[in-house]
Amino acid sequence: MTPPEITAAEQTALDNALLDALNPLASAMRARATGLAEERMWDADPIEVTLSILAT
């Protein structure tokens, strides 16, 4: 069975939908873990942000 193929536009739409769905959760988790406001989440190094979200 061959995997279904999607267009670049469909992949972009899926990526954006996933980001829109997960960003509020990631922001809340990061804020809870660090004690910082959600809007300041990306003031830190992106790798630090990612690791702290994964750790929670």
Beta strands, then each sheet from edge to edge (+ up, - down):
end
